[in-house]
Amino acid sequence: MNDMNMTMSSLFTPFSCGSMELQNRFVMAPMTRSMSPEGIPSPKTGEYYRRRADGGVGLIITEAIAVDEPSATASHLVPRYGVDGAGEAWRKVVDEVHASGTAIVSQIWHVGMDRDQALSPAPRSRNLSPSGVWPGRDSSEPMTFAEIDQVIGAFARAAQESEKLGFDGIELHAAHGYLVDQFLWKVTNLRQDRFGGDVASRSQFAADIIAACRESVSDSFPIFVRISQWKTVDFTARLFDSPREIDEGLAPLVAAGASLIHCSTRRFWEPEFDSSELTFAGWVRKVTGLPTMTVGSVGLQGPSFLDTLVKGEGAEVADLSALEILFAQEQFDLVAVGRALISDPDLITKVRLGRLDERVRFDVSDLATLK
């Protein structure tokens, strides 16, 4: 298929999820930019997101915003809830994006053990994790039940604040080896209580967060959940070794009130298991019955995101025909675009108009600036 002449009209159909109405299936993926001094987004943040909204995406998922818990973030430059002035700054961002007719979702997270205490905004607070285990770090004490309850409460407050500020939904960051994912992953969750053991029990922490968030927001307010097999410390890691484990691991999240599962992969087109051509998003959609979002090197060919960070390489633009093929196979409902949108804010408009020969090559230097 020659994507240069494709308008990919099927991906420019409306989509609804709870109270959220989208004009097309393209999403700006969440990407940490470290441009929020002391946790407060700068005026450039609104300009940055508005530029991508004007460029044609149907939905923007913000960079991860840390919940209001002392050890939730590793950086003074990452946005976080509970900081004076942060809420009003985010309200302005939301208004900027809405003015362009685009929806916006806040991604909320806690980094867990993936944090250098000395460099964090709260150096005296200890790192939290299910079992005190993290590759390359000294072990620490597991989270107590009281600490688990405190973190769950922080996520619920973040969800409530997000709705109050006008966001169209939230996304729970449960991927890439951060705190929620540390509970999901058998390497970092060695607990033998209700939060550990088999794949379903390891999902209980995420399920409890979703349930608490659901109680804190309107019934129709969407709750996305971002998951991944791979981790920043282990590209080959797997939460689920089979479709059955996907079912067992995600069933508690569905029951708790998740609205959509965002499936983060390094290459969105690759089959997840040898037994089938279904991608990770395809399997999750099939076994959970929920809509899914795919992401991973969309619009790019060459190094993966992590290779780019390590080696300093850029990536060429890629044929997009696989998106339409997999969408027609009902493997996903939404597609998130990351690096390609940093380099080219007008990418989605170019796709819609069939002007794909005008796409801009991604360069690693784009990661360092807001454009």
Disulfide bonds with the S-S distance in Angstrom:
none
